[in-house]
Amino acid sequence: MNLAYKIGRILSSVLRPLRDYGAFMVFMYVLGLVCVYAVVPAKRGYHAYSLAPQELFLDVCLLTLVLWMLPHRIGLWLKRAMYVVAYTLVIVDVYCFVKFDTTITPTMLLLVGETNSEEATEFIDSYLTLNVIFSRLGRVLLVLLAHVAWTVVWHKKPRPTSTLRKRLEQAKGIFSSPLTAGLGGVIVLAAFVYCAAVGWKNKAAFARLMSYDNIGDVEHELTRKDCAVLYHPVYRLAFSIYANELTAKQVVKLVDNIDKAVVDSCSMRSKNVVLIIGESYNRHHASLYGYGLPTTPRQEERARRGRLVPFSDVVAPWNLTSFVFKYLFSLYAVGDKGEWCDYPLFPELFRKAGYHVTFLTNQFLPQAKEAVYDFSGGFFLNNPELSRAMFDTRNEQLYRYDDGMLKEYDRLKAQNKENNLIIFHLKGQHVDYRTRFPLSRRKFNPDDYERPDLKQKELRVLSDYDNAILYNDSIVDEIIKRFEDEEAVVIYVPDHGEECYGEGVHFYGRMHSTEITARLAREEFDIPFWIWCSHDFMVNHPALYGDILKARDCRYMTDALPHLLLYLAGISSPHYRESLNILAPGYDEARPRILKNTTDYDKLK
């Protein structure tokens, strides 16, 4: 019995932090759980993080232990500070979810940082209403009220002398028994060990996520199946601050390079250079490249006329939008020294050469709900100083479908000058495919495919993807129509490819494994690429048109695109490299096409 007593005393020591900071542990745990479930969308297929209760218990236990180990006065003030931070973050997080359908994100944090006091006041007046209080945010406020009530009652002097106090005293006496307290200690310790075991992987993943030194690697980390789940607003805030710090470093370099961008002269070779950037476009789903269904009839017709020249062997350097955009806009190419942000951005050179530059994007506008991928791909395009250096004209809103970009251009084209660079960035075939085209434009259905290996649901996804390509065909055709009566050259390039139930494959989207196989390269890196020339352009530049025809079957990777654009504009600059210009006599076709900085595309079997 004496031994059992001693063991009980030792095990009961586990409960000491709870005796001093029990209220802290209980309320922080309840608050965390309320937040976890309050930000789950009320839509089919959405669920809360399954290990949230266990991880939250682990986190709260560790915080309680830290408070208990500190001197009492310091621990008391730190506890109060933690209360303020926790309730503030949870309220903000749930409020953002209720009003904007998003939790704390890097873009949200960026937008808050750019908000002045007048805008903040207007925001509060507009959005802080009773409806919000009685929404999911009300659950958080109830926890806060319960906490305040507990604090008032507990610290009220004199302490309650009622039956409630007697019962509390009796309960305290029971749990002060070494055997009972020891049993409680065993239970708490076992729960802690279990939660630590099941939550370890996510903690390690979070540490890995916060260890990178550039935002591109962070985005790549988030594509892993075992990426960290940021289940609590504290983690979301920490990640948002970290992501903004990483992008800020690259923005500083890019801003420094504005003055270093040099243009020696410009012949204005092409009066209008039009760049159309598509999204998630698998070349092997385009009938322009031999696909079985007529997904690109308009482009095929233009190719038959001879003005649209499709290139047959073009690949993207990455299968991630943000990585590709950095290559498309920077004069950096794979294999160069330093980072992409150490080099000027090509629109800066166009502006310095005297071109009027218009950028119309249906994806990269800063918005509260912006995903990390869009944030990573567009942060440098949306920085005010860089945007002013690159663009004269920009759109200010996004559209459900890409035909909105046509209306936007028609509205803004009055600002065009004699010589123009116009960039269209479309949503294209970005997942979810069925939302990328109006239902009235559906042509292909599951019955159009002889694929007995696919289920009905898979056939529906496949048909949606092909319908999105068909709709994209109509959009690019309408863009071309707007330049048919001008001297113009139009270049079409998507950011990367996309898997969509290739032969024998039950998968759509993109895989982000480190190993790039021949099949993966074919589906996710092979992309359509073409150049269209107006009649006036062909008449005024017959030799250049001939160079386009001769280059149509050359090996090419789109990280070199800025050098082609500079050549089409006739911009002479020390940043231009002929070896990267597919139309130049000195083009280096033997340059290795390295995918994701790891795999030589041309050595894949």
C-alpha positions as CSV (number, residue, x, y, z in Angstrom):
1,M,0.0,0.0,0.0
2,N,2.9,2.3,0.8
3,L,4.4,1.7,-2.7
4,A,1.0,2.3,-4.4
5,Y,0.8,5.5,-2.4
6,K,4.2,6.7,-3.6
7,I,3.4,5.8,-7.2
8,G,0.2,7.6,-7.0
9,R,2.0,10.7,-5.7
10,I,4.4,10.6,-8.6
11,L,1.8,10.1,-11.2
12,S,-0.4,12.8,-9.6
13,S,2.3,15.3,-10.4
14,V,1.2,15.2,-14.0
15,L,-1.9,17.0,-13.0
16,R,-0.1,19.9,-11.3
17,P,-0.2,22.1,-14.4
18,L,-3.9,21.5,-14.8
19,R,-4.6,22.5,-11.2
20,D,-2.9,25.9,-11.8
21,Y,-4.0,26.4,-15.4
22,G,-7.1,24.1,-15.8
23,A,-9.4,26.9,-17.0
24,F,-6.8,27.9,-19.7
25,M,-6.6,24.4,-21.0
26,V,-10.3,23.8,-21.1
27,F,-11.3,27.1,-22.8
28,M,-8.5,27.1,-25.3
29,Y,-9.3,23.5,-26.3
30,V,-13.0,24.3,-26.7
31,L,-12.3,27.5,-28.6
32,G,-10.0,25.6,-30.9
33,L,-12.6,22.9,-31.6
34,V,-15.3,25.5,-32.3
35,C,-13.1,27.2,-34.8
36,V,-12.1,23.9,-36.5
37,Y,-15.7,23.0,-37.2
38,A,-17.0,26.5,-37.8
39,V,-14.8,27.0,-41.0
40,V,-15.9,23.7,-42.7
41,P,-17.9,24.6,-45.8
42,A,-21.5,23.4,-45.7
43,K,-21.0,21.6,-49.0
44,R,-21.0,18.0,-49.9
45,G,-17.6,16.4,-49.6
46,Y,-16.1,18.9,-47.1
47,H,-15.0,17.6,-43.7
48,A,-13.0,18.9,-40.8
49,Y,-9.4,17.7,-40.3
50,S,-9.9,14.3,-38.7
51,L,-7.0,14.6,-36.3
52,A,-7.8,18.1,-35.2
53,P,-9.1,17.1,-31.7
54,Q,-5.9,15.1,-31.0
55,E,-3.5,17.7,-32.3
56,L,-5.3,20.5,-30.5
57,F,-5.1,18.5,-27.3
58,L,-1.4,18.1,-27.8
59,D,-0.9,21.8,-28.5
60,V,-2.9,23.0,-25.5
61,C,-1.1,20.6,-23.2
62,L,2.2,21.9,-24.3
63,L,1.1,25.5,-23.9
64,T,-0.2,24.7,-20.4
65,L,3.1,23.1,-19.5
66,V,5.0,26.1,-20.6
67,L,2.9,28.5,-18.5
68,W,3.3,26.2,-15.5
69,M,7.0,26.1,-15.8
70,L,7.4,29.9,-15.8
71,P,7.4,32.0,-12.7
72,H,3.8,32.6,-11.6
73,R,3.7,36.3,-12.4
74,I,5.2,35.9,-15.9
75,G,2.9,32.9,-16.5
76,L,-0.1,34.9,-15.5
77,W,0.6,37.7,-17.9
78,L,1.6,35.4,-20.7
79,K,-1.7,33.5,-20.2
80,R,-3.6,36.7,-20.6
81,A,-1.7,37.6,-23.7
82,M,-2.5,34.2,-25.2
83,Y,-6.2,34.7,-24.4
84,V,-6.2,38.0,-26.4
85,V,-4.3,36.5,-29.3
86,A,-6.4,33.3,-29.5
87,Y,-9.8,34.9,-29.3
88,T,-8.8,37.7,-31.7
89,L,-7.4,35.2,-34.3
90,V,-10.4,32.9,-34.0
91,I,-12.9,35.7,-34.3
92,V,-11.1,37.1,-37.4
93,D,-10.7,33.7,-39.0
94,V,-14.3,32.7,-38.6
95,Y,-15.5,36.2,-39.6
96,C,-13.5,36.0,-42.8
97,F,-15.0,32.6,-43.5
98,V,-18.5,33.8,-42.9
99,K,-18.2,37.0,-45.0
100,F,-15.7,35.9,-47.7
101,D,-15.8,32.1,-47.7
102,T,-12.1,32.0,-46.7
103,T,-10.0,31.7,-43.6
104,I,-6.7,33.6,-43.0
105,T,-4.5,33.4,-46.1
106,P,-1.3,35.1,-47.3
107,T,-3.4,37.3,-49.6
108,M,-5.8,38.2,-46.9
109,L,-2.9,39.3,-44.7
110,L,-1.5,41.3,-47.6
111,L,-4.8,43.0,-48.2
112,V,-5.1,43.9,-44.5
113,G,-1.6,45.3,-44.6
114,E,-2.5,47.6,-47.5
115,T,-5.7,48.9,-45.8
116,N,-5.6,52.4,-44.3
117,S,-7.7,53.6,-41.4
118,E,-10.4,55.1,-43.5
119,E,-10.9,51.9,-45.5
120,A,-10.9,49.9,-42.3
121,T,-13.7,52.1,-40.8
122,E,-15.8,51.7,-44.0
123,F,-15.2,48.0,-43.9
124,I,-16.4,47.7,-40.3
125,D,-19.5,49.8,-41.0
126,S,-20.4,47.7,-44.0
127,Y,-19.7,44.2,-42.7
128,L,-20.1,44.1,-38.9
129,T,-23.8,43.5,-38.7
130,L,-26.2,41.5,-36.5
131,N,-26.4,38.8,-39.2
132,V,-22.7,38.1,-38.8
133,I,-23.0,37.9,-35.0
134,F,-25.8,35.3,-35.3
135,S,-23.9,33.3,-37.9
136,R,-21.2,30.7,-37.1
137,L,-19.3,33.5,-35.5
138,G,-21.8,33.4,-32.7
139,R,-20.4,30.1,-31.6
140,V,-17.1,31.7,-30.9
141,L,-18.8,34.6,-29.1
142,L,-20.6,32.1,-26.9
143,V,-17.3,30.5,-25.8
144,L,-16.0,34.0,-25.0
145,L,-19.1,34.9,-22.9
146,A,-18.8,31.6,-21.0
147,H,-15.2,32.3,-20.4
148,V,-15.9,35.8,-19.1
149,A,-18.7,34.5,-16.9
150,W,-16.4,31.8,-15.4
151,T,-13.7,34.3,-14.7
152,V,-16.1,36.7,-13.0
153,V,-17.7,34.0,-10.8
154,W,-14.4,32.4,-9.9
155,H,-12.6,35.6,-8.9
156,K,-15.6,37.1,-7.2
157,K,-14.9,38.0,-3.6
158,P,-15.9,36.6,-1.3
159,R,-15.8,33.2,-3.0
160,P,-19.2,31.5,-3.3
161,T,-20.3,29.9,0.0
162,S,-23.3,28.1,-1.5
163,T,-23.9,24.4,-2.1
164,L,-21.9,24.8,-5.4
165,R,-18.8,25.7,-3.4
166,K,-19.2,22.8,-1.1
167,R,-19.5,20.4,-4.0
168,L,-16.4,21.9,-5.6
169,E,-14.5,21.5,-2.3
170,Q,-15.7,17.9,-2.1
171,A,-14.5,17.2,-5.7
172,K,-11.2,18.8,-4.9
173,G,-10.9,16.5,-1.9
174,I,-11.6,13.5,-4.0
175,F,-9.0,14.4,-6.7
176,S,-6.4,15.3,-4.0
177,S,-6.3,11.7,-3.1
178,P,-2.9,10.3,-4.3
179,L,-4.6,7.2,-5.8
180,T,-7.3,9.1,-7.6
181,A,-5.0,11.8,-8.7
182,G,-2.5,9.2,-9.8
183,L,-5.2,7.5,-12.0
184,G,-6.0,10.9,-13.4
185,G,-2.4,11.5,-14.2
186,V,-2.1,8.1,-16.0
187,I,-5.2,9.0,-18.1
188,V,-3.8,12.5,-19.0
189,L,-0.3,11.2,-19.7
190,A,-1.7,8.3,-21.9
191,A,-3.9,10.8,-23.9
192,F,-0.9,13.1,-24.3
193,V,1.3,10.3,-25.6
194,Y,-1.4,9.1,-28.0
195,C,-2.1,12.5,-29.4
196,A,1.7,13.1,-29.8
197,A,2.0,9.9,-31.8
198,V,-0.9,10.5,-34.2
199,G,-0.1,14.2,-34.6
200,W,3.6,13.9,-35.1
201,K,3.5,13.6,-38.9
202,N,1.5,16.8,-39.3
203,K,3.8,18.7,-36.9
204,A,6.9,17.5,-38.9
205,A,5.1,18.5,-42.2
206,F,4.5,22.0,-40.8
207,A,8.1,22.3,-39.7
208,R,9.2,21.3,-43.2
209,L,6.7,23.8,-44.8
210,M,8.2,26.6,-42.8
211,S,11.8,25.7,-43.7
212,Y,12.1,26.8,-47.3
213,D,13.8,29.9,-48.5
214,N,11.6,30.8,-51.5
215,I,7.8,30.8,-52.2
216,G,8.1,28.4,-55.1
217,D,9.4,25.6,-53.0
218,V,6.7,26.3,-50.5
219,E,4.1,25.9,-53.2
220,H,5.7,22.7,-54.4
221,E,5.6,21.4,-50.8
222,L,1.9,22.1,-50.7
223,T,1.3,19.7,-53.6
224,R,2.6,16.7,-51.6
225,K,0.0,14.3,-50.3
226,D,1.6,14.5,-46.8
227,C,1.7,18.3,-46.8
228,A,0.8,20.1,-43.5
229,V,-2.8,20.7,-42.6
230,L,-3.1,24.2,-41.1
231,Y,-6.1,23.3,-39.0
232,H,-5.9,26.2,-36.5
233,P,-5.8,30.0,-37.2
234,V,-2.5,30.3,-35.3
235,Y,-0.9,28.0,-37.9
236,R,-2.6,29.8,-40.8
237,L,-1.4,33.2,-39.5
238,A,2.1,31.9,-39.0
239,F,2.2,30.5,-42.5
240,S,0.7,33.7,-44.0
241,I,3.3,35.9,-42.4
242,Y,6.0,33.5,-43.6
243,A,4.8,33.4,-47.2
244,N,4.6,37.2,-47.3
245,E,8.1,37.4,-46.0
246,L,9.4,35.1,-48.7
247,T,7.7,37.0,-51.5
248,A,8.8,40.3,-50.1
249,K,12.5,39.2,-50.5
250,Q,11.9,38.4,-54.2
251,V,9.9,41.6,-54.7
252,V,12.9,43.6,-53.3
253,K,15.2,42.0,-55.9
254,L,12.7,42.6,-58.7
255,V,12.2,46.2,-57.8
256,D,16.0,46.7,-57.7
257,N,16.1,45.3,-61.2
258,I,13.7,47.9,-62.6
259,D,16.4,50.4,-63.0
260,K,18.8,47.7,-64.3
261,A,16.6,46.8,-67.2
262,V,18.3,48.3,-70.3
263,V,17.0,48.9,-73.8
264,D,19.6,50.0,-76.3
265,S,17.1,50.6,-79.2
266,C,13.8,49.3,-80.6
267,S,12.8,49.0,-84.3
268,M,9.1,48.4,-83.4
269,R,9.3,45.4,-85.7
270,S,5.7,44.4,-84.8
271,K,3.2,47.1,-84.1
272,N,1.0,44.7,-82.0
273,V,2.4,41.8,-80.1
274,V,-0.3,39.8,-78.5
275,L,0.5,37.0,-75.9
276,I,-2.3,34.7,-74.9
277,I,-1.5,32.6,-71.8
278,G,-3.8,29.6,-71.3
279,E,-4.1,27.2,-68.4
280,S,-3.8,23.5,-67.9
281,Y,-3.9,22.5,-71.6
282,N,-2.9,19.0,-72.6
283,R,-1.7,19.2,-76.3
284,H,-2.9,15.7,-76.9
285,H,-6.5,16.7,-76.3
286,A,-6.4,19.3,-79.2
287,S,-7.6,18.2,-82.6
288,L,-5.1,20.7,-83.9
289,Y,-2.6,18.1,-82.8
290,G,-4.5,15.0,-83.9
291,Y,-7.0,14.4,-81.1
292,G,-10.0,12.3,-82.2
293,L,-12.7,14.8,-81.2
294,P,-13.1,18.2,-82.9
295,T,-12.0,20.3,-79.8
296,T,-10.2,23.1,-81.8
297,P,-12.1,23.5,-85.1
298,R,-11.5,27.3,-85.3
299,Q,-7.7,27.0,-84.8
300,E,-7.6,24.2,-87.4
301,E,-9.4,26.3,-89.9
302,R,-6.9,29.2,-89.4
303,A,-4.0,26.7,-89.7
304,R,-5.4,25.5,-93.0
305,R,-5.4,29.1,-94.2
306,G,-1.7,29.2,-93.3
307,R,-1.7,32.1,-90.9
308,L,-1.8,30.1,-87.7
309,V,1.4,28.0,-87.4
310,P,1.3,25.3,-84.7
311,F,4.6,24.2,-83.2
312,S,4.9,20.5,-82.8
313,D,7.5,20.0,-80.0
314,V,7.0,22.4,-77.2
315,V,7.1,21.7,-73.5
316,A,6.7,23.6,-70.2
317,P,9.5,23.7,-67.7
318,W,7.1,23.0,-64.8
319,N,3.6,21.7,-64.2
320,L,2.9,24.4,-61.6
321,T,1.3,27.7,-62.7
322,S,3.4,29.9,-60.4
323,F,6.7,28.4,-61.4
324,V,5.9,28.7,-65.1
325,F,4.7,32.4,-64.7
326,K,8.0,33.3,-63.2
327,Y,9.8,31.8,-66.2
328,L,7.4,33.3,-68.7
329,F,7.9,36.8,-67.4
330,S,11.5,36.8,-66.3
331,L,14.5,36.9,-68.7
332,Y,15.9,34.1,-66.6
333,A,16.0,30.6,-68.3
334,V,16.5,27.2,-66.8
335,G,20.2,26.7,-66.1
336,D,21.1,30.4,-65.6
337,K,22.9,31.5,-62.5
338,G,21.0,32.9,-59.6
339,E,17.2,33.0,-59.3
340,W,14.5,34.1,-61.6
341,C,14.0,37.3,-59.6
342,D,17.7,38.3,-60.3
343,Y,16.7,39.1,-63.9
344,P,14.4,41.8,-65.4
345,L,10.8,41.1,-66.3
346,F,10.2,41.3,-70.1
347,P,7.2,43.8,-69.9
348,E,9.5,46.3,-68.3
349,L,11.7,46.2,-71.4
350,F,8.7,46.6,-73.6
351,R,7.6,49.7,-71.7
352,K,11.1,51.2,-71.8
353,A,11.2,50.5,-75.5
354,G,8.0,52.6,-76.0
355,Y,5.3,50.0,-76.2
356,H,2.0,50.4,-74.5
357,V,1.6,47.3,-72.3
358,T,-1.8,45.9,-71.3
359,F,-2.3,43.0,-69.0
360,L,-5.7,41.3,-68.7
361,T,-5.9,38.4,-66.3
362,N,-8.8,36.3,-65.3
363,Q,-6.9,34.7,-62.4
364,F,-4.2,36.8,-60.9
365,L,-6.0,39.6,-59.1
366,P,-5.5,39.9,-55.3
367,Q,-8.6,38.6,-53.5
368,A,-9.3,37.4,-50.0
369,K,-10.1,33.8,-51.1
370,E,-7.0,33.5,-53.3
371,A,-5.3,30.1,-53.1
372,V,-1.6,29.8,-52.3
373,Y,-0.9,28.8,-55.9
374,D,-2.4,32.0,-57.3
375,F,-0.7,34.1,-54.6
376,S,2.6,32.5,-55.5
377,G,2.1,33.0,-59.2
378,G,0.8,36.5,-59.1
379,F,2.4,38.3,-56.2
380,F,5.0,40.0,-58.4
381,L,2.4,41.0,-61.0
382,N,0.3,42.7,-58.3
383,N,3.0,44.5,-56.4
384,P,2.2,48.2,-57.0
385,E,5.7,49.3,-57.9
386,L,6.4,46.3,-60.2
387,S,2.9,46.6,-61.8
388,R,3.6,50.3,-62.7
389,A,7.0,49.3,-64.2
390,M,5.4,46.6,-66.3
391,F,1.9,47.7,-67.3
392,D,0.1,50.8,-68.5
393,T,-3.3,49.2,-68.5
394,R,-4.8,46.5,-66.3
395,N,-8.2,45.0,-65.6
396,E,-9.7,45.3,-62.2
397,Q,-12.2,42.4,-62.0
398,L,-12.4,38.7,-62.6
399,Y,-15.0,36.9,-64.7
400,R,-16.8,33.6,-64.3
401,Y,-15.9,32.7,-67.9
402,D,-13.1,33.9,-70.2
403,D,-15.5,35.7,-72.5
404,G,-15.4,38.4,-69.9
405,M,-11.8,39.1,-71.0
406,L,-13.1,39.9,-74.5
407,K,-15.5,42.5,-73.0
408,E,-12.7,43.9,-70.8
409,Y,-10.4,44.3,-73.8
410,D,-13.1,46.0,-75.9
411,R,-13.6,48.4,-73.0
412,L,-9.9,49.2,-72.6
413,K,-8.6,49.1,-76.1
414,A,-9.2,52.8,-76.6
415,Q,-6.1,53.2,-74.5
416,N,-3.9,51.4,-77.0
417,K,-1.2,53.4,-78.7
418,E,0.6,52.9,-82.1
419,N,2.7,50.1,-80.7
420,N,1.2,47.7,-78.2
421,L,2.0,44.6,-76.1
422,I,-1.2,43.0,-75.0
423,I,-1.2,40.0,-72.6
424,F,-4.3,37.9,-72.0
425,H,-4.2,35.5,-69.1
426,L,-7.2,33.1,-69.3
427,K,-8.6,30.5,-66.9
428,G,-8.7,28.1,-69.7
429,Q,-9.1,24.5,-68.5
430,H,-8.2,25.1,-64.9
431,V,-9.9,22.6,-62.6
432,D,-12.9,22.3,-62.1
433,Y,-13.4,21.8,-65.9
434,R,-17.2,21.9,-65.8
435,T,-17.1,25.5,-64.5
436,R,-14.9,26.7,-67.3
437,F,-17.6,26.8,-70.0
438,P,-21.3,27.8,-70.0
439,L,-23.7,24.8,-70.0
440,S,-25.2,26.1,-73.2
441,R,-21.8,25.5,-74.9
442,R,-21.6,21.8,-74.0
443,K,-21.0,19.6,-77.1
444,F,-19.3,16.5,-75.9
445,N,-20.9,13.9,-73.6
446,P,-19.8,10.6,-72.1
447,D,-21.5,8.7,-75.0
448,D,-19.0,10.3,-77.4
449,Y,-16.1,8.2,-76.0
450,E,-15.2,4.6,-76.7
451,R,-13.5,4.0,-73.4
452,P,-15.0,0.9,-71.7
453,D,-12.1,1.2,-69.1
454,L,-13.6,4.4,-67.7
455,K,-16.6,4.7,-65.3
456,Q,-19.5,7.0,-66.2
457,K,-18.2,9.6,-63.7
458,E,-14.8,9.6,-65.3
459,L,-16.3,9.9,-68.7
460,R,-18.2,13.0,-67.5
461,V,-15.0,14.6,-66.3
462,L,-13.3,13.8,-69.6
463,S,-16.1,15.3,-71.6
464,D,-16.0,18.4,-69.4
465,Y,-12.3,18.8,-70.1
466,D,-12.8,18.5,-73.8
467,N,-15.7,21.0,-73.7
468,A,-13.5,23.4,-71.8
469,I,-10.9,23.1,-74.6
470,L,-13.6,23.7,-77.2
471,Y,-14.8,26.8,-75.4
472,N,-11.2,28.0,-75.1
473,D,-10.9,27.5,-78.9
474,S,-13.8,30.0,-79.3
475,I,-12.2,32.5,-76.9
476,V,-8.8,32.6,-78.6
477,D,-10.5,32.8,-82.0
478,E,-12.4,35.9,-80.8
479,I,-9.1,37.4,-79.6
480,I,-7.6,36.9,-83.0
481,K,-10.6,38.5,-84.7
482,R,-9.9,41.7,-82.8
483,F,-6.5,42.0,-84.6
484,E,-7.3,40.7,-88.1
485,D,-7.4,44.2,-89.6
486,E,-4.2,45.4,-87.9
487,E,-0.6,44.5,-88.2
488,A,-0.3,42.0,-85.4
489,V,1.4,38.8,-84.3
490,V,-0.4,36.5,-81.7
491,I,1.4,33.9,-79.7
492,Y,-0.6,31.3,-77.7
493,V,1.0,29.3,-74.9
494,P,-0.6,27.6,-71.8
495,D,1.3,27.5,-68.6
496,H,1.5,23.6,-68.5
497,G,-0.4,20.5,-69.4
498,E,-2.9,18.5,-67.5
499,E,-3.7,14.8,-67.1
500,C,-7.2,13.8,-68.1
501,Y,-7.7,10.1,-68.4
502,G,-5.0,9.4,-70.9
503,E,-5.0,5.9,-72.4
504,G,-5.1,3.3,-69.6
505,V,-5.0,6.0,-66.9
506,H,-7.7,6.6,-64.3
507,F,-6.5,10.1,-63.2
508,Y,-7.1,13.7,-63.9
509,G,-5.3,16.8,-62.7
510,R,-1.6,16.9,-62.1
511,M,0.8,14.6,-60.1
512,H,3.6,16.3,-58.2
513,S,5.9,13.3,-57.5
514,T,9.6,13.9,-57.8
515,E,9.9,11.2,-60.5
516,I,8.9,12.3,-64.0
517,T,8.1,9.4,-66.2
518,A,7.6,9.6,-70.0
519,R,3.8,9.3,-69.5
520,L,3.7,12.1,-67.0
521,A,5.9,14.3,-69.2
522,R,3.6,13.7,-72.2
523,E,0.4,14.5,-70.3
524,E,1.5,17.4,-68.0
525,F,4.4,19.0,-69.9
526,D,3.5,18.7,-73.6
527,I,1.6,21.8,-74.5
528,P,0.2,23.5,-77.6
529,F,2.1,26.5,-78.9
530,W,1.3,28.5,-82.0
531,I,1.9,31.8,-83.7
532,W,-0.7,33.6,-85.8
533,C,0.1,36.4,-88.1
534,S,-2.3,39.0,-89.6
535,H,-2.4,39.7,-93.3
536,D,-0.6,43.1,-92.8
537,F,2.1,41.4,-90.7
538,M,2.8,38.8,-93.4
539,V,2.9,41.4,-96.1
540,N,5.3,43.7,-94.1
541,H,7.4,40.9,-92.7
542,P,7.6,38.0,-95.2
543,A,11.0,36.9,-94.0
544,L,9.9,36.8,-90.4
545,Y,6.9,34.8,-91.4
546,G,9.2,32.4,-93.2
547,D,11.3,32.0,-90.1
548,I,8.2,31.1,-88.2
549,L,7.3,28.4,-90.7
550,K,10.9,27.0,-90.6
551,A,10.9,26.8,-86.8
552,R,7.6,25.0,-86.4
553,D,9.2,21.6,-85.7
554,C,12.1,22.8,-83.6
555,R,12.5,21.6,-80.0
556,Y,11.5,24.3,-77.6
557,M,10.8,25.0,-73.9
558,T,8.7,28.0,-72.9
559,D,11.2,29.4,-70.3
560,A,12.8,31.0,-73.3
561,L,9.6,32.8,-74.5
562,P,10.6,36.4,-73.4
563,H,13.6,36.3,-75.8
564,L,11.2,35.5,-78.7
565,L,8.9,38.3,-77.7
566,L,11.8,40.8,-77.6
567,Y,12.8,39.7,-81.1
568,L,9.3,40.1,-82.4
569,A,9.2,43.6,-81.1
570,G,12.7,44.5,-82.4
571,I,14.0,45.3,-78.9
572,S,17.8,45.5,-78.7
573,S,18.9,44.8,-75.2
574,P,21.9,43.3,-73.4
575,H,19.4,41.0,-71.7
576,Y,18.3,39.4,-75.0
577,R,20.0,36.1,-76.0
578,E,19.8,34.9,-79.5
579,S,20.4,31.3,-78.4
580,L,17.0,31.3,-76.7
581,N,15.1,32.8,-79.6
582,I,13.5,30.0,-81.6
583,L,13.3,32.2,-84.7
584,A,16.9,33.3,-84.7
585,P,19.7,31.8,-86.8
586,G,21.7,31.3,-83.6
587,Y,19.0,29.4,-81.7
588,D,20.4,26.6,-79.6
589,E,18.0,23.7,-80.3
590,A,20.3,21.3,-78.5
591,R,19.8,23.1,-75.2
592,P,18.6,20.5,-72.7
593,R,15.0,20.8,-71.8
594,I,15.1,20.2,-68.0
595,L,11.7,19.6,-66.4
596,K,11.3,20.7,-62.8
597,N,15.1,21.3,-62.7
598,T,15.6,17.5,-62.5
599,T,14.7,15.6,-65.6
600,D,15.9,15.9,-69.2
601,Y,12.7,15.7,-71.3
602,D,14.5,14.4,-74.4
603,K,16.1,11.5,-72.6
604,L,12.8,10.1,-71.4
605,K,11.8,6.9,-73.2
